[in-house]
């Protein structure tokens, strides 16, 4: 009686998992499957970062900051489940990989990344022995900026005309660095460069410990708004150059998904057919357990959630075969014990006991 109750409870749980997997696949569902780029279609963009101005020890942090800024910018545009990651090549290049599921227009995908400005503060200094002036990097960049704000101030010689300016608020590290730069270089020109071009060349009048700077680039109101928006979305800490684009059409992604689902169904049915024909009632029980396993794993894919790719579906199909492996080991051991003349109850106990080392070792090797 106890075994029947346990079996019934397990069947109910399995049915609940199965219902959850099936019902939440509808469009707009709260827990849909998260599909990767190869299944949902979308764009794949590769950028190369220019790390020439960064010391070798600071490159990992700079690339991590670049990844976070681009990911934040993509999220603000409402792209569903973007993938943004960094990659180091054998040749020493540092790359940024951006995958945008559902965005199949490469031009639109590039526009989403946009031309996020690379902001940098440089000191103007004379080159020794010449009359030529150069700009020297200070280390204060867009990654030092916490936020930007649009403001209007009288900057046209007391005429009362309010010109738009961009006010920058530095983060704690940026505040300390900016304080040091202004303190040690009073009277020098501190150029503000956007994408390598100077937009303002103010002279440092005094030390600025407050962590607030003003860009007065003779902007139009629209230009100032655009600059503020771009800086708040995240000024890139490193210059990047697009070197590769690729797109996966939605029809190709849907076809791959359908093929994967079909392969999974056929694979499961073949395993189930073999188990029932070869082991009869124990095989049927194993198929029920296997169905519960499949439903539970698919439910976890939705709840975690796990991004499903073509390779991921193939791995899941293989895991179904691995899951039934333990049943086969137990059943074969049970048959051996019964051939020795043991009763069914004793054969089941000894079969489990003898099969356990193989089950343990195979699962450890799989993990």
Order of alpha helices (4+ residues) and beta strands (2+ residues): alpha-beta-alpha-beta-alpha-beta-beta-alpha-beta-beta-beta-beta-alpha-beta-beta-beta-alpha-beta-alpha-beta-alpha-alpha
